[in-house]
Amino acid sequence: MRAWCALVLLLAAWAASAGTLPIHSGHVAPGAHAQDDAHAEWRPVSLPDHWGRMRRSGVWTYRIDLGPCPAAPAGCRQAGPTGLAIPRAGSRLELWVNGHLAAAFGSVRDTGPQAGEEHSLHPIWVDISPALLRPQGNELRIVVSGGRGLLPGLSRIYWGPAAEVRPLHLARERVVVGGSVAVAWLSAMFGAAGLTAALAARRSVRPAAWLFTLCAFMWSARELMRLSLDLPGLTFEPRFAGMSLALGFTVLCGALLLLRLLQMHRRWQPPVAAAMGLVGLVLAWAYLGGRADGQRLLQWLQAVQVLATLTAPAAFWHWWRQRNPANAWLAAGCIGISGLGVIDTWRLYLTSDPMGYEHLRLTSYMAIWLLIAISAAAFIRINRAMHLEAVHKQELEREVQAQRVELEALHARERERVAATAVDAERTRIMRDMHDGLGSQLVGLLSTVQSGDYTREELAREVREAIDQLRLTIDTLEPLGDDLSSLLGQLRFRLEPRLRRVGIRLDWQVGELPGGERLGAHGLASLQRLLFEVFSNVIKHARASLVTVYAAHQGWNDANQIVIADDGCGFDPQAAHAGRGLENMRERARQMGARLEITAADGAGTRVSLLIGSPEAA
């Protein structure tokens, strides 16, 4: 923005200074002839005079007739400030007015490859003291020295009152210096952004981000070195060589980055890297070692620009094959930097138009144009990737929603199936319990009645057992909850009156029994059936007088233990008649994950221990 504002000021100053006509002609002679004309070989010359186009170097002197003193021909000492503006001159020069030294920019006597500073890149302004002017016949001599191939020569000269000439000089200086400053700052900002992206990006994106960072920082360094070329006391050639190396490596990084963004890096990256690396090595050998002059440097810089222009057809061809905004920006960046380089090379070194020497260099803006084009292409691709990500996210959400609906429907069908299976299993269990319990009891009662060999007490006992079986079956149909103590209490309520009728006393030692929810409904029903079977065996076969029920929770292994012991006659667990009933009890214990232990002996009673919930039981 600063450079554009300065360019507008330059045009305004040019219009304001229309009355100040530039000097287009003079005489030139080889050598330094500031005061002595004895050996001068003067010949006419038209300004601008570009040495690079004329293959000239060394020291030359220009003699220019300024005419009468401006503003006050009758008395120059009473005239206002007078100024001299030179858009471009150098590399080093001295200005003599009427035989007196008015200003010096470097030493014109240093003409070797390591000679002083370079002043041809910035416009020159000289305040002319009124004491040096004559009312009539003022003469200006400019001694210029420079090497071949850089920008030595002399542009047109603007001479007149300082109030009229100074704005023109300031406007051009703002364009030249301000443009380089703006480019340096913008490049540094692009480099900082690229560095941030390189540190935070994924592995696949890091090479492009690092190339972008190097390209931006190298170009910023180039512009800073360019701004320092005319600082006194600094050696010119190493700085100019460093600026050339920065240009070469910036072009290298930019070319590799463009190839990567154009997805052509696998095929073209090795030869481009090799060619650009060779250029960089030759530049380093030639100029850091002091073995070449400006003409050779110019040739290598032109070779770098030619290599840079090779990316433009590739970018254009890629855009033509895949026409989208990102590729259009990349193609515009390649064509833009190539066009700027071609314009500078043509205007400053190749054209026969003398006005090309005063051309404002556009090379400084090449990298900015490239960085802007790459940033725009990257932004478009990132925006497109974010849009695609949002679209994919929406599609994924729709797919997940559809899967959720399908899973809910599947889960509902599964619940219905499980419920139907549970109903069938419960129906099967009830039928089995009716068959094994009440059914078996009624069959036995029927056999007793049919045989006629029974007493009234035996018949009543059989009927009571059938009623107990029916009540037990009904109890299994009611919710048992998850409290084992309640289950045992319900059994006590059902069986204690029956125990008393047969003369058996009950010793009840039951505490809190947590963890019944781990058994589930089927497990609790199996436990109820198993315990009823134990009590039935005691009533039928034990001939006992005391039954002890002990139940407690074992905290050390988070298990519940239930023990039923009687003082009856006992039995032999290995006997054949005891095998079927014991096997049924063990099967029920196995189904609910409990450990069953039966201890019995003839004449020593029976002890049944059930451990529920312990890992050892499983």
Long-range contacts (C-beta under 8 A, 24 or more apart in sequence): 1-182, 2-174, 2-178, 2-179, 2-181, 2-182, 3-174, 3-175, 3-178, 3-179, 3-182, 3-183, 5-174, 6-171, 6-174, 6-175, 6-178, 6-179, 7-175, 9-167, 9-170, 9-171, 9-174, 10-168, 10-171, 10-172, 10-174, 10-175, 11-171, 12-167, 12-171, 13-167, 13-168, 13-170, 13-171, 14-168, 14-171, 16-164, 16-167, 16-168, 17-158, 17-164, 17-165, 17-167, 17-168, 19-164, 20-158, 20-159, 20-160, 20-161, 20-164, 20-165, 20-168, 22-47, 22-156, 22-157, 22-158, 23-47, 23-64, 23-66, 23-156, 23-157, 23-158, 23-159, 24-156, 26-62, 26-63, 26-64, 26-65, 27-62, 27-63, 27-64, 28-60, 28-61, 28-62, 28-63, 29-60, 29-61, 29-63, 30-58, 30-59, 30-60, 30-61, 31-59, 31-60, 31-61, 32-59, 32-61, 32-108, 32-109, 32-143, 33-61, 33-63, 33-141, 33-143, 34-61, 34-94, 34-96, 34-99, 34-101, 34-141, 34-143, 35-96, 35-99, 46-354, 47-154, 47-155, 47-156, 47-157, 47-354, 48-88, 48-153, 48-154, 48-155, 48-156, 48-354, 48-355, 48-356, 48-357, 48-358, 49-153, 49-154, 49-354, 49-357, 50-153, 50-348, 50-354, 50-356, 50-357, 51-146, 51-148, 51-152, 51-153, 52-148, 52-149, 52-150, 52-151, 52-152, 52-153, 52-298, 52-348, 52-349, 53-349, 53-350, 53-352, 55-148, 56-148, 56-152, 57-111, 57-146, 57-147, 57-148, 57-152, 58-111, 58-145, 59-108, 59-109, 59-111, 59-143, 59-144, 59-145, 60-143, 60-144, 60-145, 61-141, 61-142, 61-143, 61-144, 62-140, 62-141, 62-142, 62-143, 62-144, 62-154, 63-139, 63-140, 63-141, 64-139, 64-140, 64-141, 64-142, 64-157, 65-137, 65-138, 65-139, 65-140, 66-97, 66-138, 66-139, 66-140, 66-159, 67-137, 67-138, 68-135, 68-136, 68-137, 68-138, 69-133, 69-134, 69-135, 69-136, 69-138, 70-159, 70-160, 70-161, 71-160, 71-161, 73-135, 73-136, 74-135, 75-135, 76-130, 76-133, 76-134, 76-135, 77-130, 77-131, 78-130, 79-130, 79-133, 79-161, 80-161, 80-162, 80-163, 81-127, 81-130, 81-161, 81-162, 81-163, 82-127, 82-128, 82-130, 82-133, 82-159, 82-160, 82-161, 82-162, 83-125, 83-126, 83-127, 83-128, 83-159, 83-160, 83-161, 83-162, 83-165, 83-166, 83-169, 84-125, 84-126, 84-128, 84-140, 84-157, 84-158, 84-159, 84-165, 85-123, 85-124, 85-125, 85-157, 85-158, 85-159, 85-165, 85-166, 85-168, 85-169, 86-123, 86-124, 86-125, 86-126, 86-154, 86-155, 86-157, 86-158, 87-123, 87-155, 87-156, 87-172, 87-358, 88-120, 88-123, 88-124, 88-151, 88-153, 88-154, 88-155, 88-357, 88-358, 89-119, 89-120, 89-124, 89-142, 89-144, 89-153, 89-154, 89-155, 90-118, 90-119, 90-120, 90-144, 90-146, 90-151, 90-152, 90-153, 91-115, 91-116, 91-118, 91-119, 91-120, 91-144, 91-145, 91-146, 91-147, 91-150, 91-151, 91-152, 91-236, 92-116, 92-117, 92-118, 92-119, 92-144, 92-145, 92-146, 93-119, 93-124, 93-142, 93-143, 93-144, 93-145, 93-154, 94-142, 94-143, 95-126, 95-140, 95-141, 95-142, 96-140, 96-141, 96-142, 96-143, 97-128, 97-132, 97-133, 97-138, 97-139, 97-140, 98-132, 98-133, 98-134, 98-138, 98-139, 99-139, 100-132, 102-126, 102-128, 102-129, 102-132, 105-230, 106-145, 106-232, 108-143, 108-144, 108-145, 109-145, 110-145, 111-145, 111-146, 111-147, 113-147, 113-237, 113-290, 113-292, 113-293, 114-235, 114-236, 114-237, 114-290, 115-145, 115-147, 115-236, 115-237, 116-235, 116-236, 117-229, 117-230, 117-231, 117-232, 117-233, 117-234, 117-236, 118-150, 118-229, 118-230, 118-236, 118-240, 119-230, 120-146, 120-150, 120-151, 120-152, 120-153, 121-151, 121-176, 121-226, 121-229, 121-230, 121-361, 122-173, 122-176, 122-177, 122-230, 123-169, 123-172, 123-173, 123-176, 125-166, 125-169, 125-173, 127-162, 147-293, 147-294, 147-295, 148-293, 148-294, 148-295, 149-293, 149-294, 149-295, 149-296, 149-297, 149-298, 149-299, 150-240, 150-294, 150-297, 150-298, 151-348, 151-357, 153-357, 155-357, 155-358, 156-358, 172-360, 175-360, 176-360, 176-361, 177-227, 179-364, 179-365, 180-223, 180-226, 180-227, 180-364, 181-223, 181-227, 183-219, 183-220, 183-223, 183-364, 183-365, 183-367, 183-368, 184-220, 184-223, 184-224, 184-227, 185-220, 186-368, 186-371, 187-216, 187-217, 187-219, 187-220, 187-223, 187-367, 187-368, 187-371, 188-216, 188-217, 188-220, 190-216, 190-371, 190-375, 191-216, 191-217, 191-220, 207-260, 208-257, 208-260, 208-261, 211-253, 211-254, 211-256, 211-257, 211-260, 212-253, 212-257, 212-371, 212-374, 214-249, 214-250, 214-253, 215-250, 215-253, 215-254, 215-257, 215-367, 215-370, 215-371, 216-367, 216-371, 218-246, 218-249, 218-250, 218-253, 219-246, 219-250, 219-367, 219-368, 219-371, 221-246, 222-246, 222-247, 222-250, 223-364, 226-364, 237-287, 237-290, 238-287, 238-288, 240-287, 240-297, 241-283, 241-284, 241-286, 241-287, 241-288, 241-297, 244-283, 244-287, 244-297, 244-300, 244-301, 245-280, 245-283, 245-284, 247-301, 247-304, 247-363, 248-276, 248-279, 248-280, 248-283, 248-300, 248-304, 249-276, 249-280, 250-367, 251-276, 251-304, 251-305, 251-307, 251-308, 252-276, 252-277, 252-280, 254-308, 254-311, 254-337, 254-367, 254-370, 255-307, 255-308, 255-310, 255-311, 257-374, 258-311, 258-314, 258-315, 258-330, 258-333, 258-334, 258-374, 259-311, 259-314, 261-330, 261-374, 261-377, 261-378, 262-314, 262-315, 262-318, 262-327, 262-330, 263-318, 264-314, 264-318, 268-314, 272-307, 272-310, 275-307, 276-304, 276-307, 279-303, 279-304, 279-307, 298-349, 302-345, 302-349, 305-338, 305-341, 305-342, 305-345, 308-337, 308-338, 308-341, 309-338, 309-341, 309-342, 311-338, 312-338, 324-380, 325-377, 325-380, 326-376, 326-377, 326-378, 326-380, 326-381, 326-384, 327-377, 329-373, 329-374, 329-376, 329-377, 329-380, 330-373, 330-374, 330-377, 332-373, 333-369, 333-370, 333-372, 333-373, 333-374, 333-377, 334-370, 334-373, 336-366, 336-369, 336-370, 336-373, 337-366, 337-367, 337-369, 337-370, 340-365, 340-366, 340-369, 341-366, 425-522, 429-476, 429-522, 429-525, 430-473, 430-476, 430-477, 433-472, 433-473, 433-476, 433-529, 434-473, 437-469, 437-472, 437-473, 438-466, 438-469, 438-470, 438-473, 441-465, 441-466, 441-469, 442-466, 464-498, 465-536, 468-494, 468-495, 468-498, 472-528, 472-529, 472-532, 475-528, 476-525, 476-528, 476-529, 480-521, 480-524, 480-525, 480-528, 481-516, 482-516, 482-517, 482-519, 482-524, 483-513, 483-516, 484-513, 484-514, 484-515, 484-516, 484-524, 484-527, 484-551, 484-560, 484-562, 484-612, 485-510, 485-511, 485-512, 485-513, 485-551, 487-516, 487-524, 487-527, 487-528, 488-513, 488-531, 488-549, 488-551, 488-562, 490-528, 491-528, 491-531, 491-532, 491-535, 492-549, 495-532, 495-535, 498-539, 499-535, 499-538, 499-539, 499-547, 502-539, 503-545, 504-538, 504-539, 504-544, 504-545, 504-546, 504-547, 504-566, 505-545, 505-546, 505-547, 506-547, 506-549, 507-546, 507-547, 507-548, 507-549, 508-549, 509-548, 509-549, 509-550, 509-551, 510-549, 510-550, 510-551, 511-551, 511-552, 511-553, 512-553, 513-551, 513-552, 513-553, 513-560, 513-562, 514-553, 514-560, 515-553, 515-558, 515-560, 515-612, 515-613, 518-613, 519-592, 519-593, 519-612, 522-591, 522-592, 523-591, 523-592, 523-593, 526-588, 526-591, 526-592, 527-588, 527-592, 527-594, 527-610, 527-612, 529-588, 530-585, 530-588, 530-589, 530-596, 530-610, 531-562, 531-564, 533-581, 533-584, 533-585, 534-564, 534-585, 534-608, 535-564, 537-581, 537-606, 538-564, 538-566, 538-568, 538-606, 541-568, 541-569, 541-571, 542-566, 542-568, 542-569, 542-570, 542-605, 542-606, 543-568, 543-569, 544-568, 544-569, 544-605, 554-614, 557-614, 557-615, 557-616, 558-613, 558-614, 559-611, 559-612, 559-613, 559-614, 559-616, 559-617, 560-611, 560-612, 560-613, 561-609, 561-610, 561-611, 561-612, 562-609, 562-610, 562-612, 563-607, 563-608, 563-609, 563-610, 564-607, 564-608, 565-605, 565-606, 565-607, 565-608, 566-605, 566-606, 567-605, 568-605, 568-606, 569-602, 569-603, 569-605, 570-600, 570-601, 570-602, 570-603, 570-604, 570-605, 570-606, 571-600, 571-602, 571-606, 572-600, 572-601, 572-602, 573-598, 573-600, 593-617, 593-618
